[in-house]
């Protein structure tokens, strides 16, 4: 909670998804799997995939432009760009610097933030802190993910789960008592080995776990991550509500990270909430890591699921392992 004369909230939203659709039936031709298995175990029917030669930042650029436009701002009015990603096209320049150049946000600082699938809420929290101290006025948070580039397309345990996409928001001053009410961030590095994506170093353990010659790919212990995700999603929601002194009855919509419908379902049961109160689009896009929450948020907003004054809980979990939740009182 803060003592500002205004709230800090979302001024504009945007998203971008590749045109190319990869269905479960396409995957049947690539690995030993079936549409039936994937739907039953994950709820995913299809995902969007970038063309091999297209960098992921193009999605971030498109989402960023839409969010700035939606906020009624000019790119020069953005003070800071934070890009959340677990698969940057380059380590240098950062995706945030590439996006800064492409959208001509010439007055902004820029850095990347990696908190895996929790990244968007980590990014929101960081932006909120910069604004609440008065250091910056308008901060652009872009969640930009090209997971198809770091997935092993011969590993059926992982390749069925992920997709590409980007979501962006501009944060700035809104009416008092609206916007981001509070957030909760967490990490437990002792479980980090359950999801790994090597980049500049490959240990013997990393080599042994991976199937083929290209070892710089994502590996995951799905069962361990599943158990972690169901528990942490429920705990993270509970914690942020406790901080804000409200209950689930006061919440109109929960927008969780879209990893697997069974995780969302399991956590909803744990919290004792009706599935109707939880937004999901995982069937269309699969897991797009940090981009999944802003893409779902924009979709929920555009389809009329959110009204001004609604209490919305965002909740994410993922590599690190990390988790994060936020309570947002919708200001639009
Ligand atoms: N198609 C068909 N069979 C598959 C398969 C696929 N794509 N992937 C795995 N299997 C097989 C396994 O090899 C195993 O076979 P076995 O019993 O002969 O060994 C069987 O299906 C069951 O595997 P299991 O791992 O127990 O399945 P599951 O119900 O746990 O589902 C995941 C697997 C990956 C879908 C699930 O664990 C999961 O979603 N975990 C969380 C992943 C996630 O969301 N990570 C990102 C978090 S940000």
Boltz pocket constraint, residues with backbone or C-beta under 6 A from the ligand:
constraints:
  - pocket:
      binder: B
      contacts: [[A, 32], [A, 33], [A, 34], [A, 37], [A, 38], [A, 41], [A, 42], [A, 117], [A, 156], [A, 157], [A, 160], [A, 161], [A, 220], [A, 221], [A, 222], [A, 223], [A, 225], [A, 226], [A, 229], [A, 259], [A, 260], [A, 287], [A, 317], [A, 318], [A, 319]]
      max_distance: 6.0
